[in-house]
Amino acid sequence: MTVATARATAGAHAEALAAAYLEARGLAILERNWRRRCGELDLVARDGDSLVFVEVRLRRSGDFGGAAASITAAKRSRMVAAAGFYLARLQRTPPCRFDAVLLDALDPARIEWLRNIVES
């Protein structure tokens, strides 16, 4: 298995763990890996009346600041752009927020959920 394949497999597993984690907390997963040219939304979920755009980050090492530090301003900007395309498809714009699910291992017990990672 190549490094790229191993990374993709680990990323898919992390996204599945994140989706299960959020579903267990009452969110409904609407989309996975929703892509447009400007960016990708790892998960799109519904939390009550709100639409939630979720970034999933897996970091096995804290050498470069861990999973939270990997969500740069540029990444947040791409998330917002992709969300704009997603929202343009809807008839009405619901309340929205941007969350992150952070994993430092593929272990459901070590998941951290950050809400509102993008200031409006």
Residue pairs with C-beta under 8 A, 6 or more apart in sequence:
1 9
10 58
10 106
11 56
11 58
13 106
14 56
14 57
14 58
14 103
14 106
15 32
15 33
15 42
15 43
15 56
17 103
17 106
17 108
17 111
18 42
18 43
18 54
18 56
18 101
18 103
18 111
19 29
19 32
19 43
20 108
21 101
21 108
21 111
21 113
22 29
22 43
22 45
22 54
22 101
22 113
23 29
25 113
26 47
27 45
27 46
27 47
27 52
28 45
28 46
29 43
29 44
29 45
30 44
30 45
30 46
30 51
31 41
31 43
31 44
31 86
32 42
32 43
32 44
33 40
33 41
33 42
34 40
34 41
34 44
34 82
34 86
35 41
35 82
36 81
36 82
36 85
36 86
38 78
38 81
38 82
38 85
39 78
39 79
39 81
39 82
40 78
40 82
41 53
41 54
41 79
41 82
41 83
41 86
42 54
42 55
42 56
43 52
43 53
43 54
43 56
43 101
44 51
44 52
44 53
44 54
44 86
45 51
45 52
45 54
46 52
47 97
49 94
49 95
50 94
50 95
50 96
50 97
51 87
51 94
51 95
51 96
51 97
52 96
52 97
52 98
52 99
53 79
53 82
53 83
53 86
53 96
53 97
53 98
53 99
54 98
54 99
54 100
54 101
55 71
55 75
55 79
55 98
55 99
55 100
55 101
55 117
56 100
56 101
56 103
57 67
57 68
57 70
57 71
57 100
57 101
57 102
57 103
58 67
58 103
58 104
58 106
59 66
59 67
59 70
59 102
59 103
59 104
60 104
60 105
62 104
64 70
66 102
66 104
67 100
67 102
67 103
67 104
67 112
68 100
68 102
68 112
68 114
71 100
71 117
76 98
76 117
76 118
79 98
79 118
80 98
80 118
83 96
83 98
87 93
87 96
97 115
97 116
97 118
98 116
98 117
98 118
99 113
99 114
99 115
99 116
99 117
100 113
100 114
100 117
101 111
101 112
101 113
101 114
102 111
102 112
102 113
102 114
103 110
103 111
103 112
104 110
